[in-house]
Amino acid sequence: MEALNRVRISMHDAHYAGNLVDGSKMLNFFGDVATELLIRHDGDEGLFRAYSSVEFLAPVYAGDFIEARGKIVKVGNTSRVMEFEAWKVISLAPESGESAADFLEEPILVCKATGTCVTLKDNQRIKHG
């Protein structure tokens, strides 16, 4: 099971000089993807317990479009281990004009992570074989 969320980064998200976005924004996206995965898998939002790894691989700027993807890779009694990736799919092109942007034929992996979420037994409304 996989989930995907595509979002445009706003100027409000810019945190550093040059409209650079704080890496924690990617973790917010991963949390949204995890919530969708838990709802689809368990019928409940569950809780994000911990990240076991996070790698920030490329900068993200206001105006970029980010596609956050995730999938459940391991299911325990209450735990669900997930892998996440955030890809830049559209990037601003200010050198070509004030409102210019480029659709990236080859998306850029900007962040990847692994984390564990928990859905309590009593909250698991969808039963699996």
VMD Tcl script that draws the C-alpha trace (Angstrom):
set ca {
  {0.00 0.00 0.00}
  {1.36 3.40 -0.98}
  {0.23 7.00 -0.50}
  {1.20 10.21 -2.29}
  {0.77 13.90 -1.50}
  {1.80 16.74 -3.87}
  {2.13 20.23 -2.39}
  {3.43 23.61 -3.53}
  {5.79 25.21 -1.05}
  {4.62 28.74 -0.21}
  {6.60 31.85 0.68}
  {5.21 31.38 4.20}
  {7.29 28.17 4.41}
  {10.56 29.93 3.55}
  {12.69 30.07 6.67}
  {16.18 31.05 5.53}
  {17.86 33.48 3.13}
  {17.17 32.90 -0.53}
  {13.70 31.49 0.27}
  {15.20 28.22 1.51}
  {12.71 25.99 3.34}
  {13.39 24.30 6.68}
  {13.88 20.53 6.26}
  {11.31 19.85 8.96}
  {8.65 20.80 6.40}
  {9.34 17.46 4.67}
  {8.70 15.67 7.97}
  {5.31 17.42 8.16}
  {4.49 16.01 4.73}
  {5.63 12.55 5.80}
  {3.30 12.80 8.82}
  {0.36 13.50 6.49}
  {1.29 10.54 4.27}
  {1.61 8.30 7.36}
  {-1.84 9.37 8.54}
  {-3.36 8.42 5.18}
  {-1.59 5.06 5.22}
  {-2.82 4.29 8.74}
  {-6.40 5.25 7.89}
  {-6.33 3.05 4.79}
  {-4.66 0.15 6.64}
  {-6.36 0.33 10.07}
  {-9.30 2.69 9.78}
  {-7.65 4.96 12.36}
  {-5.15 7.83 12.27}
  {-2.84 6.16 14.78}
  {0.20 7.98 16.14}
  {3.68 8.63 14.79}
  {6.10 7.12 17.31}
  {9.60 7.81 15.95}
  {11.86 8.26 12.97}
  {14.71 5.77 12.79}
  {16.44 7.64 9.97}
  {16.09 10.96 8.15}
  {18.30 12.19 5.31}
  {18.05 15.67 3.78}
  {19.52 15.34 0.29}
  {18.77 18.54 -1.67}
  {17.50 22.06 -0.93}
  {13.84 23.02 -1.21}
  {12.76 26.59 -1.98}
  {9.49 28.51 -1.83}
  {7.66 27.90 -5.11}
  {8.88 24.31 -5.54}
  {6.33 21.52 -5.85}
  {7.10 18.54 -3.62}
  {5.67 15.07 -3.98}
  {5.79 13.13 -0.70}
  {5.42 9.37 -1.01}
  {5.22 6.65 1.58}
  {4.54 2.99 2.01}
  {4.12 0.52 4.84}
  {7.00 -1.95 4.74}
  {6.39 -3.94 7.93}
  {3.28 -4.58 10.03}
  {3.46 -5.68 13.69}
  {0.66 -6.11 16.23}
  {0.35 -2.35 16.68}
  {3.40 -0.96 14.87}
  {3.67 -0.06 11.20}
  {7.14 0.65 9.80}
  {7.03 3.08 6.88}
  {9.46 4.40 4.31}
  {9.09 7.92 2.95}
  {10.55 9.95 0.08}
  {10.07 13.59 -0.89}
  {10.73 14.52 -4.53}
  {10.97 17.97 -6.09}
  {8.85 17.72 -9.26}
  {8.57 21.42 -10.21}
  {11.17 24.11 -9.57}
  {11.00 27.86 -10.06}
  {13.10 29.25 -12.91}
  {13.56 32.93 -11.95}
  {16.31 33.38 -14.56}
  {13.60 32.86 -17.22}
  {11.05 35.27 -15.78}
  {9.32 36.30 -12.60}
  {6.67 33.56 -12.79}
  {8.64 30.94 -14.74}
  {8.89 27.36 -13.49}
  {10.16 24.07 -14.85}
  {8.51 20.67 -14.68}
  {11.42 18.39 -13.86}
  {11.62 15.44 -16.26}
  {13.88 13.83 -13.66}
  {12.50 14.65 -10.18}
  {15.06 15.39 -7.47}
  {15.03 13.32 -4.27}
  {15.18 15.95 -1.52}
  {14.55 13.84 1.59}
  {14.05 10.23 2.64}
  {13.15 8.72 5.99}
  {12.04 5.62 7.82}
  {9.64 5.81 10.73}
  {7.32 3.80 12.93}
  {3.68 4.53 13.63}
  {1.38 2.82 16.12}
  {-2.31 2.01 15.96}
  {-3.63 0.63 19.23}
  {-5.35 -2.78 18.91}
  {-8.70 -1.37 20.08}
  {-8.53 1.27 17.32}
  {-7.79 -1.13 14.45}
  {-11.16 -1.20 12.71}
  {-9.91 -2.94 9.55}
  {-8.94 -6.55 10.20}
  {-6.39 -8.24 7.96}
  {-6.42 -11.97 7.18}
}
mol new
graphics top color blue
foreach p $ca { graphics top sphere $p radius 0.5 }
foreach p [lrange $ca 0 end-1] q [lrange $ca 1 end] { graphics top cylinder $p $q radius 0.2 }
display resetview
